[in-house]
Amino acid sequence: MSEEQQRQRIRELVRKQTGMDWPELQVGNIEKAMSSVTLFYWCTKKEVGKRWHQKQLELTDEEADSIGV
């Protein structure tokens, strides 16, 4: 999977879980633990009212697999 495909899938997951579309979403880090995967991403000021505000999302195994993690 290309980097752009992964970004699009991550954006879809974030939209599905938060109900928000983040067109400027930047993936920060993906941390894998024994039983969980945490996705860290950044949003712009116009999206959240702050400059490059970091957010995180806990992913299920299925969601992690869908983005190639």
N, C-alpha and C positions, 0 to 999 in steps of 0.2 A: 504494500500500500504506500502510495506517495505521501509526502508531507502534507500536500494540499488536501488530499482525500481524507487524511486523518484529521486535519483541522476542520473540515466540513462536518465530519461525523461527530467530532467533539462539540461543535456549534449546535448541531441538532440535539445532542444529549442535553446540553445546557438549556436549550430552548424547551425541551420536553419536561425537564425537571423544575425549571424556574418559571416557565411561562413567559420568559423574556427573550427577545432576539438581540444578540450582541454582535452587530456587524463588524465592530473593531476588535473583537475578542482576540486576545493573544494568549497562547498556552504558556504557562510559566514552568510548571514542573509536574511530573506524574510520579507519585510515591507509592511503591508497592510494599505492603506488609504481608504477614502470614495470611490474613483472612480478609484484607480489604485493599482497595486502590483509591487513592485520593488524588483528584485532579485540581491543580491550582491554576487559575486563569486571571487575566487582567482585563478590566473594562476602562473605557475612557471617561473623561469628565462629563461629556454630554449624555452618557448612558447612566451614570450613577451619581452625578453631582460632585464628584471628587476627581482629582487628577490621578489616573492610573491606579484605581482601587483594586487590590487583590481580593479575590474570592476563592472559595474552595467548594468542591462537590465530592461526596462519597459515591463511588461507583459500585454497582453489583458486579459479580463475575461476568455475567452476560454482557453488561455494558462495557466492561474493560476489554472483553474479547472483541466486541464490535469495533473498537478503535485500535485494535492491534497491540494491546498491552498484555 
